[in-house]
Amino acid sequence: MAVPSASFGKTARFLSGVLLEQGPIARRQVGFALISVWLAAVAAALGPLVLKALIDHLSDTSAPESGMAPGFSPVFLAALYAGSLLLTRVSGEVRSWLYGMAEQSMLRWVSRTYLAHLMRVPLASHIDQPTGVTVQILENGRQGLRLLLQHVLFTLIPGLIELALMMVVIASLFD
């Protein structure tokens, strides 16, 4: 049996439909997870700039006020760099925690929706099915949804945000 291909638009509409069907708590958790993604991306993109300023400040002994961060002490710049690394890691952990709770809610919704559909199907179609087929279909759907959501939230969105921020930083430095 051939697997139908889905376009990006169909996939995006499906994922947004799943998210919109959730209660306000799950939507809020996904929203906070996206905010955590944004914070981690900002910290990851700006951390190297702070490190550059720190290295420039430490290597330039003739003019202590030159470089990207005039007036900042090396201790402050080191603390700012360590803070950006900490924010990146903490945001990643918070994102995973919030997403885990929202994911369980979404998977329960998919299971309830599928099982409600199975209850409406005529008995004859259940008798014709081999044992375990409906459970396997449900599990395949749940795994597919989990895979899509994880790739979107943990790979695609952070990568796009970091890429956009790095483009802005590079454009501002070489302007």
Order of alpha helices (4+ residues) and beta strands (2+ residues): alpha-alpha-alpha-alpha-alpha-alpha
